């Protein structure tokens, strides 16, 4: 399919999870992008497997989470093994109960995520232009011009903005000459999607095997008896295109100390792991998201989820600028908010990966004698389990130091910049239970007022919104009641007091104020956030 348009508001290069999420979020906010990819079409060969709670919350906001839940499965737990013996067994069931609607790690292949988002694009009449390569990029202060190779045709396209979501070998990043600093791990790895007939594998738990000979992991997939197997190539086996799984099975069997009975091989490949980060996430009219901006080891299943959140963060800001609702300065907050997240993730996954892969004597002694007890101790403490879940699920990520947050409150537990807590709410008017995240399902910002207001105050608030922010600000009011005590407790609202919250489109809190003051909210929306009035 040939691109016939000569200009687009947004060009997205790359139709992996990050690029597809970027397109889907722009569509939610009323912007129709063009998205291209050099591949011939969607593929079922992908490395990422875990979908974390924060990503599930995004899918819920988009109205497509039910499909994700129905076609995936929860990881029941993680088992650490060494020399044929169980070192530690950690249950993951409801680890994050009360923190999110999805208190688990969900196993749902990257390829399924991509098809889910492709279907969302199809419903919204946004095709992906496959077999389309980026040849060159030139920029001015107002726009970018690109040369594309689409099949046998060369196409010139201008765009107001461009998003590079084209992976670790990003052509966008190369064209912009943005350094991609970091290193490549020394080990060579293999990945196999296989059907196995081994009773030792329950299909519910992630099995990790640590050995002097290397590492192997078995990740249960949603399909019956199917696993994603990851391990390091044994010494003497060189990575090559025609390498077969049979050549690594003896090494895998020795690490796991069991005879792998392979029924069917769906996919087998070799690869190397990197830990790198782009010097900049933005250059003039171009942005980088996902693997184009940062790559790291697969520890903790963070990569794909981080890319989805990159796109989630950038899309509402970019759409707001394009739609004339937000001042262009807000685009500077994308890199300011997401680069620290990427840097922290690189440091954490790198440290854990080195411990897992190290075979020096002290490290092996640590993994055999100290690590099991340490893991069991940590897992026995509810507060430590909670810290683990909040980090792995990515619900802990906050933007407390962002330029577009304003904390005008004595509250210490929840602050402006935090992800809006998942709290159940009883709607006294409708006499039904809902939750704060459900209140933020619509595109745009959400004003939540907690506390008792007089009818005249509610009328004044509604009038202010209608006259100034009718297209951008959704309004919800929650008076105190016995069934909503937990909400008021979480936000540290004392009896007789009130609180105003303005929630960003990505469900992070922009403003918390201990008073409900229209002038102060106007100041935040206009001067801090840069939101234009519609009246």
ChimeraX attribute file (.defattr): number of C-alpha atoms within 10 A of each C-alpha:
attribute: neighborCount
match mode: 1-to-1
recipient: residues
	/A:1	11
	/A:2	15
	/A:3	15
	/A:4	9
	/A:5	11
	/A:6	11
	/A:7	16
	/A:8	15
	/A:9	16
	/A:10	25
	/A:11	24
	/A:12	26
	/A:13	27
	/A:14	29
	/A:15	27
	/A:16	28
	/A:17	29
	/A:18	32
	/A:19	30
	/A:20	28
	/A:21	28
	/A:22	30
	/A:23	30
	/A:24	27
	/A:25	24
	/A:26	23
	/A:27	20
	/A:28	18
	/A:29	19
	/A:30	15
	/A:31	20
	/A:32	21
	/A:33	22
	/A:34	21
	/A:35	24
	/A:36	26
	/A:37	23
	/A:38	18
	/A:39	14
	/A:40	11
	/A:41	11
	/A:42	15
	/A:43	13
	/A:44	13
	/A:45	15
	/A:46	15
	/A:47	18
	/A:48	20
	/A:49	25
	/A:50	27
	/A:51	25
	/A:52	26
	/A:53	25
	/A:54	25
	/A:55	23
	/A:56	23
	/A:57	20
	/A:58	21
	/A:59	18
	/A:60	18
	/A:61	20
	/A:62	16
	/A:63	12
	/A:64	15
	/A:65	16
	/A:66	11
	/A:67	14
	/A:68	20
	/A:69	15
	/A:70	10
	/A:71	13
	/A:72	19
	/A:73	20
	/A:74	23
	/A:75	22
	/A:76	20
	/A:77	17
	/A:78	18
	/A:79	18
	/A:80	20
	/A:81	24
	/A:82	19
	/A:83	15
	/A:84	14
	/A:85	11
	/A:86	14
	/A:87	22
	/A:88	17
	/A:89	18
	/A:90	17
	/A:91	13
	/A:92	19
	/A:93	14
	/A:94	16
	/A:95	21
	/A:96	22
	/A:97	13
	/A:98	14
	/A:99	17
	/A:100	21
	/A:101	18
	/A:102	22
	/A:103	21
	/A:104	24
	/A:105	26
	/A:106	24
	/A:107	23
	/A:108	22
	/A:109	22
	/A:110	22
	/A:111	19
	/A:112	19
	/A:113	21
	/A:114	22
	/A:115	17
	/A:116	18
	/A:117	24
	/A:118	23
	/A:119	15
	/A:120	20
	/A:121	20
	/A:122	12
	/A:123	10
	/A:124	13
	/A:125	11
	/A:126	18
	/A:127	16
	/A:128	23
	/A:129	22
	/A:130	20
	/A:131	17
	/A:132	26
	/A:133	20
	/A:134	22
	/A:135	15
	/A:136	16
	/A:137	19
	/A:138	13
	/A:139	18
	/A:140	10
	/A:141	8
	/A:142	10
	/A:143	17
	/A:144	21
	/A:145	19
	/A:146	17
	/A:147	16
	/A:148	19
	/A:149	17
	/A:150	20
	/A:151	14
	/A:152	9
	/A:153	10
	/A:154	15
	/A:155	18
	/A:156	16
	/A:157	18
	/A:158	21
	/A:159	22
	/A:160	19
	/A:161	22
	/A:162	29
	/A:163	27
	/A:164	25
	/A:165	34
	/A:166	28
	/A:167	25
	/A:168	18
	/A:169	11
	/A:170	19
	/A:171	21
	/A:172	25
	/A:173	26
	/A:174	14
	/A:175	13
	/A:176	16
	/A:177	11
	/A:178	18
	/A:179	13
	/A:180	21
	/A:181	11
	/A:182	15
	/A:183	12
	/A:184	12
	/A:185	15
	/A:186	9
	/A:187	15
	/A:188	17
	/A:189	18
	/A:190	20
	/A:191	21
	/A:192	20
	/A:193	23
	/A:194	21
	/A:195	20
	/A:196	18
	/A:197	15
	/A:198	15
	/A:199	9
	/A:200	9
	/A:201	16
	/A:202	12
	/A:203	23
	/A:204	17
	/A:205	20
	/A:206	23
	/A:207	23
	/A:208	22
	/A:209	25
	/A:210	24
	/A:211	21
	/A:212	14
	/A:213	16
	/A:214	21
	/A:215	23
	/A:216	24
	/A:217	22
	/A:218	23
	/A:219	23
	/A:220	27
	/A:221	26
	/A:222	20
	/A:223	12
	/A:224	10
	/A:225	18
	/A:226	22
	/A:227	21
	/A:228	22
	/A:229	19
	/A:230	22
	/A:231	23
	/A:232	22
	/A:233	24
	/A:234	20
	/A:235	11
	/A:236	6
	/A:237	11
	/A:238	11
	/A:239	16
	/A:240	10
	/A:241	9
	/A:242	8
	/A:243	15
	/A:244	13
	/A:245	18
	/A:246	10
	/A:247	12
	/A:248	16
	/A:249	16
	/A:250	15
	/A:251	19
	/A:252	27
	/A:253	14
	/A:254	15
	/A:255	22
	/A:256	23
	/A:257	16
	/A:258	13
	/A:259	13
	/A:260	15
	/A:261	14
	/A:262	15
	/A:263	13
	/A:264	12
	/A:265	13
	/A:266	13
	/A:267	14
	/A:268	19
	/A:269	19
	/A:270	19
	/A:271	14
	/A:272	14
	/A:273	16
	/A:274	18
	/A:275	18
	/A:276	23
	/A:277	24
	/A:278	21
	/A:279	14
	/A:280	15
	/A:281	23
	/A:282	22
	/A:283	14
	/A:284	14
	/A:285	18
	/A:286	23
	/A:287	23
	/A:288	32
	/A:289	30
	/A:290	26
	/A:291	25
	/A:292	28
	/A:293	29
	/A:294	28
	/A:295	26
	/A:296	26
	/A:297	24
	/A:298	18
	/A:299	16
	/A:300	16
	/A:301	19
	/A:302	24
	/A:303	24
	/A:304	25
	/A:305	24
	/A:306	25
	/A:307	28
	/A:308	22
	/A:309	22
	/A:310	27
	/A:311	26
	/A:312	23
	/A:313	24
	/A:314	26
	/A:315	27
	/A:316	26
	/A:317	26
	/A:318	23
	/A:319	22
	/A:320	24
	/A:321	19
	/A:322	18
	/A:323	12
	/A:324	13
	/A:325	19
	/A:326	22
	/A:327	18
	/A:328	14
	/A:329	11
	/A:330	19
	/A:331	19
	/A:332	14
	/A:333	17
	/A:334	21
	/A:335	20
	/A:336	15
	/A:337	22
	/A:338	21
	/A:339	20
	/A:340	12
	/A:341	17
	/A:342	24
	/A:343	13
	/A:344	11
	/A:345	21
	/A:346	21
	/A:347	12
	/A:348	15
	/A:349	18
	/A:350	19
	/A:351	13
	/A:352	13
	/A:353	16
	/A:354	13
	/A:355	14
	/A:356	19
	/A:357	18
	/A:358	17
	/A:359	18
	/A:360	10
	/A:361	10
	/A:362	10
	/A:363	17
	/A:364	19
	/A:365	12
	/A:366	12
	/A:367	23
	/A:368	17
	/A:369	12
	/A:370	13
	/A:371	17
	/A:372	17
	/A:373	14
	/A:374	13
	/A:375	15
	/A:376	14
	/A:377	11
	/A:378	15
	/A:379	20
	/A:380	12
	/A:381	10
	/A:382	12
	/A:383	11
	/A:384	13
	/A:385	15
	/A:386	17
	/A:387	15
	/A:388	17
	/A:389	24
	/A:390	20
	/A:391	14
	/A:392	19
	/A:393	28
	/A:394	20
	/A:395	21
	/A:396	14
	/A:397	17
	/A:398	19
	/A:399	22
	/A:400	19
	/A:401	12
	/A:402	15
	/A:403	16
	/A:404	22
	/A:405	23
	/A:406	21
	/A:407	18
	/A:408	16
	/A:409	18
	/A:410	14
	/A:411	16
	/A:412	8
	/A:413	9
	/A:414	18
	/A:415	25
	/A:416	27
	/A:417	26
	/A:418	20
	/A:419	23
	/A:420	23
	/A:421	20
	/A:422	18
	/A:423	18
	/A:424	19
	/A:425	20
	/A:426	16
	/A:427	17
	/A:428	13
	/A:429	7
	/A:430	7
	/A:431	8
	/A:432	9
	/A:433	11
	/A:434	13
	/A:435	16
	/A:436	17
	/A:437	20
	/A:438	15
	/A:439	18
	/A:440	23
	/A:441	19
	/A:442	16
	/A:443	20
	/A:444	18
	/A:445	23
	/A:446	23
	/A:447	20
	/A:448	20
	/A:449	21
	/A:450	23
	/A:451	21
	/A:452	18
	/A:453	16
	/A:454	8
	/A:455	9
	/A:456	9
	/A:457	12
	/A:458	14
	/A:459	11
	/A:460	13
	/A:461	15
	/A:462	15
	/A:463	13
	/A:464	15
	/A:465	20
	/A:466	16
	/A:467	12
	/A:468	15
	/A:469	21
	/A:470	16
	/A:471	16
	/A:472	20
	/A:473	19
	/A:474	22
	/A:475	16
	/A:476	13
	/A:477	15
	/A:478	20
	/A:479	14
	/A:480	18
	/A:481	15
	/A:482	7
	/A:483	13
	/A:484	17
	/A:485	12
	/A:486	14
	/A:487	21
	/A:488	20
	/A:489	10
	/A:490	13
	/A:491	20
	/A:492	19
	/A:493	19
	/A:494	11
	/A:495	10
	/A:496	8
	/A:497	16
	/A:498	21
	/A:499	22
	/A:500	22
	/A:501	23
	/A:502	27
	/A:503	26
	/A:504	26
	/A:505	24
	/A:506	22
	/A:507	24
	/A:508	22
	/A:509	28
	/A:510	30
	/A:511	26
	/A:512	26
	/A:513	22
	/A:514	19
	/A:515	18
	/A:516	20
	/A:517	12
	/A:518	14
	/A:519	9
	/A:520	14
	/A:521	20
	/A:522	17
	/A:523	13
	/A:524	19
	/A:525	21
	/A:526	15
	/A:527	13
	/A:528	17
	/A:529	21
	/A:530	19
	/A:531	21
	/A:532	18
	/A:533	17
	/A:534	14
	/A:535	11
